[in-house]
Amino acid sequence: MDWHLLGLSFITVFLSELGDKSQLAAIALSGRCNSPRAVFFGAAGALLVTSLLGSLAGGAVAELLPTRVLKAIAAVGFAILAARLLLFNNEPSVDSEQIP
């Protein structure tokens, strides 16, 4: 097993999940219910399954495309998401609401 890659994956996912919507959802769920252990196992299972699906899909796509192309596609995807969030916010702001 590649321990360096294992540690790098753990740190990357751990840091990216801190303060994420899924963590906030787990906090809200555990605050509303009487069984935080069930919330923990449910959230951990969901993260495990999504990580499994992501790594399987990444491995399958890596068989078809070179790593450099995958990184370029991911970079373009993140840039599109960032531009969409910054430029095309269609929700009315609180300041633009008219007070009767």
Summary of the structure (lengths in Angstrom):
residues: 100
radius of gyration: 19.0
end to end distance: 65.3
largest distance: 65.3
contacts: 183
relative contact order: 0.05
helix: 77%
strand: 0%
